[in-house]
Amino acid sequence: QYLEVQKSILSDPNARDEFIDANVKNIEEANEDYKKEIKQNKAKQDEIFETFKKKRLFGLIGCGVAVLLFVVLFFVLNKIKTRTEFSGKIGDYGITINLEDDNKGKCSGWYYYEKYGPEYFLKNVKPIFEADDLTIANLEGTFTNSTSRVDKTYAFKGPAEFVNILTSSSVESVTLANNHSRDYGAQSLTDTKATLDAAGVIHFGYDEASVVEVNGIKVGLIGIYELIDHTGRAQQVKDHIAKVKSEGAEVIIVIFHWGIERDAAPNSHQTMLARLAIDEGTDLVCGHHPHVLQGIEVYKGKNIVYSLGNFCFGGNSNPSDKDTMIFQQTFTLTKDGLKEDNVTNVIPCSLSSEKSRNNYQPTPATGDEAARIMKKIE
């Protein structure tokens, strides 16, 4: 029947012309509806993009002798259907426990590790780390069985299994640029890198600058050890920043091991190097080593977090200053580049969940304690 109707239309010129005109009109109306739908979808996409394009970057915390430096990154890609969030904490000293005397007494980290497992140490901050895509730590100590202890007052090492403290708490990357990464000779640094590689933990620092791609965003990670030649590190800072730029880094973070222990303010070397790093294109500078909190400077719209204090601190069973923090920053990356908006959040913490001793379990502070710590930071 359909074919007969079509034959009838085609055999009658007038009917054929009416049929063609009707179909052209239908097509034009359909095209107009399609154009409207495209405009509506684009408006929705633009609205979604404005809401979710922010890249949240960086929570920072302090650590302790045998350091875990944490850096938190949050990012949202410049794509409608892809959202990327990074997070990381930066600290001063950390998790690795000194086993030189095989001290497994009740006050040692070994006691807690054997009794409660690797998840114990970062339990109270783990939700913060898990909420991001990349957590970076300063690992101050070694994963090694080497007995070639360097002649120094404090030397730190732990067994390879201690890497589970990192992996069980969403710490994906560490800097090794500090004064304890070779405590048991060059072999201990080699062993540490091998342990991290086997566990899938990214490492950088000293001569290694890394570009990490997370959900399509390239982040340059640089670790600088400043304690010996101070401003003599300036050329290394420039070279590493140039290197990660050449590799496509969209956000650059430089972490310094610097400063004077227990000084509450940065020295001129710290200030000079931090500002140089920003002048060369760094988006965030963080530091550790002084064991105490130092202030935050905003330079050319970029943050310099001079020292995060101790965090997960394995070098003292009851340090007098237990104050630390998590520093978070939101970075917004658009099709035109990094947005200059400087959105930050500081979470004051204590390196222990108990006031009277160090139980190696950093914990966010609340109430009056949080306010007191914030005054030190501000």
N, C-alpha and C positions, 0 to 999 in steps of 0.2 A: 504493500500500500504506500509506503514511504517513497519508494522508487517511482511509482506511478504519479504521485504528487509532484516530485521533482521534475519528471518528464513534462508534465503539464505546464509547470512554471517556465521551463526552458523553451517550450514550443510557442509560448505567447510572449512577444516582445514586451508588451506593457507589464504583464505580470512579472517578467524577469527583471525589468528595471525597478519595479516596486520592491521586489525581493532583495535586490542588491542594495538599494537605498536604505532599507530597514536594517540590513546587517551592518552596513557602514555606521549607521547611527548607534547601533548596539555596541559596536566596537569602541567608538569614540566615548560613549558613556562609561564603558568598562575601564577605558584608559584613565578618564578623569577620576573615577573611584579609586583606581590603583595608585594614581599620583597622590591623592589625599591620604591613602593608607601609608604610603612611603613617608610623607611629611609627618604624620602622627607617630610612626615608629621612630623616626629620627629625633623628634622632640622627646620621646620617652628615653631614647638612648642617651641624649645629651643630659637629661635630668639624672639618669643613673650614673653617668660618668662624673658629673659634678659632685654627686654624693659619695662615690666610692673611689675616686682617683687618688685619694691621699695615701701616701706611703708613710706608715708609722715606723719610726726608727728609734731605736736605742733606749734601753734602760740600762743604767749603770750601777754597779755595786762594788763595794770594797771587799777585800779578802784578808788574808793574814799570811804569815810566813809559810811558804809552800802554797802559793797563791792561786786562787781562781779569780780571774778577772772576767766580768760578765758584761756583755754589750747586747742590747736588745734593739732589734730593727723591725719596723712595721712598714710595709709598702703596699700600695695598690697600683697595679699596672694601668697604663694608658690604653686599656682595651675594655670594651663593654662587658664581655663575658668572663674576664679573668681578673680575679682579685688576689693580690699577693700581700701577705703580712709578714714582716720580719720582726724579730725582737732580740735583744741582746743586753747583757749586763756587763758592766766593767767594774772590776774590783781591784783590790790591792794585794792581799795575800789570801791563800786559799786552802784547798782540800788536802793536798799531799801531806802525809804524816812522816815525821822524822823517825826512821827505824834503825838508826845507827846503833842504838843500845838495845834494840829489839824490845822496846818498852811497850808492853801490852797491858799495863795497869789500868785501873778504872778511869783514870783521868786522860787516857790517851784516845786518839781517834780509833785505834785498833779495837778498843773495847766496844765502841759504838758500831763499828763496821761489822764485827763478828756477831754481835748480839742482835742488831736491827737490820743489817744489810746496807747496800749502797744507797738505797732510796732515802735513808734516814736523814742525811746531811742537808739536802736541799728541799726537804719535804715542804717546808712552810713558804717557799718561794717558787716551787715547781709550777703551780698554776699560772704564775706570771710568765715563766719561761715557755710553758706549753702553748700559751696564747699567741706566740710569735712563730715565725718560720726559720729564724736564724738567731741562735744565742751564742755569743762569743765570750770566751773566758780567758783571763790571764792565768796560765798554769805555771805557778812558781814552785818548781820542784821537778823531780824526775821519776819516771816509771822504769826501774832498772833493778837488776840483781848484782850490779857491779859493786865491788868492795874497794875500789880505788878512790877513796874519799879525798877530796881536795883539802889542802891545809887551810882551813878557815873556821871561824867560830861556829857558824851554823851551816849545816849541810842537810839537804832534804831529799828523801827518796821514798818510794812506795812500790809495792809489787804491781805488776801489770794489771791485775784484777781491779785495782783502784780506778781504772778508766771507767768502770761501770758506774761510778759516782756521777760522771759526766753524762754518759749515755742514758742512764735511768731517769735523768732529770731534765732532758731536752736541752743539753748543752752541745751544740753541733760544731763549734770552732774554737780554737785557742791560739793565743799568742804565746810564743816561747821566749820573747825578748825580755829577759830579766836576769837578775844576778844569782839565780839558783838553777838554771837550766843545764849547767854543766857541773853540778856539785860532786859528781862521781866521775869526772873526766869526760872527754869527748864521747866515749862509748855510751855514757848515760844519756846524752842528748840523742844519739843515734837510736838507742833502745826506746826512748820516749816517742820519737817520731814513728818508729815501727809499730809500737803499741797503738798509737793514735790512728795510724793508717789502717791497721787491722780492725779497729773498732769503727772506722768510717768517720772519724773526727778530723775536720780540716785544721791544719796548723799553719802558722805564718810567724814572721818576726826575724830580726837580724837581717840577713841578706835575702830572705824570702818574702816577697810581697805577693799577695794573692788577689785574684778577682774571682768572686764567687757568684754564680748565677742561681738565683732563687726565683722560681716562677717567672722567669723571663727578665728579671732585673739584675744588672751587673753591679756588684758592690766591691769596691777596692778596699782591701784590708792590709794595713801597714803597721808593723810593730818596731819601735825604735828604742834601743837601750842607750840611755844618755849618761849614766852615772860616772863613766870614766873620763870621756873627753868633752862632755857638756855641749857647748855650741859648735864643737868640732863635728857634730852630727848633721850640721846644716846641709851639706852637700848630699848626704844620704837621704835626708828628707826630700830634697828636690828631685833626686834621681828616682826614688820609689814612687813619688806622686806622678812623675812623668811616665813611668813604666805602666802603672795601672790605667792611666788615661789612654795610653797607646793601645791597651787591651780592651778598651771600651767601657771602663767603669763609669757608671752614671751617678753613683754616690760614693764618696771617698771618706774613709774613717782612718785616722791615725791615732795609735795608742802608744803613749810614751811610758817608759819606766824611768822615773826621774825624781828629783827633789831631795829634800833633807828629812830624815826620819823625825817624826813628831813635831815638825814645823807646821803651824796652822795656816801659813800663807805661802804662796809660790815664790820662788826666787827669780832673779833676772834671767837665768838660763831657761827656765821653764817658759816664762813669758815670751822671750825672744823666739824660741823654737815653735811654740804654739802659734804665734802670730805669723811666723814664716810659713808654716804648714797651710794656714788659711789663705795667705797671700798667693800660695802656689796652687790653690784649688781644692783644698780639703773642706769637707762639709761639717765635720765634727771632730774635735780633739778631746781625748780622754787620757787621764793619767793615773798612776799608782806608784807606790813605794813608801810614801811618808808615814803610813800606818794610821793617819788621822785624816779627817775631812779637811779639805781646802775649798775655797770658794769657787763659784762659777762666773766666768767672764764672758760677755757677749762682745765679740770683735767682728766688725763688718757684717753683722747679722748672723754670725756663726758662734756656736757655743764652745767654750773651753772649760771642761770639767777637770780641774787641776788634780784633785785626788779624791778618791772615793772611800778612803779609810780601809780598815780591815773588813773582811766579809766572812767567808768560811775559813776561819783562822786556826791553823793547826800548830802554831808556834808558841802558844801561851795558854795555860789552863785557866787563867782568870785575868785577862788584860784590864787595866783600869779604865780605858776608853773603849767602849763597845759600840760606839756610834758608827753607823754606815748609812748608805742610801742606795736606792735604785733611781737612776736618772733616765727618763723616757723622753724621746723627741719624735714628733711626727714630721715626716718629710712628704711633701706633695710633688709628685713628678707628673708634669703635663707634656703634651706634644711639643711644647716650646722649651722644655727643660725643667730644672728644679725651681719650685716656687719659693719665693723669699718670705716665708710666713712665720718661722720660728715658734712652733707650738711645742711646749714642753710640759712635763709632769715629773715632779720629784716625789719619790716614796721613801720617807725616812725609815731606817731599819736598825735593829740591834744584831750584832753578830752571834748572839745566843738567845735562846728562848727562855733562859733562866738568868736572873739578875746577879746571883751570887757566884756564878762560875761560868766557864765556857763549855757549853755542851755541843759545840760545833754545828749549831743549827740556826743559821740566820733567819730572822723573823721580822716582818714589817711592824713598825711601832704604831701605837694608837694614842689618842687623847693627848694628855699633857706631855708625855714622852715624845710623841711625834712633833709637837709644837716646839719643844726644847731643841730637838735636833735640827729642825728647820731653821731656827734662829742662827745656829752655827753655820749652816750652809749659806744663808742669805747675807 
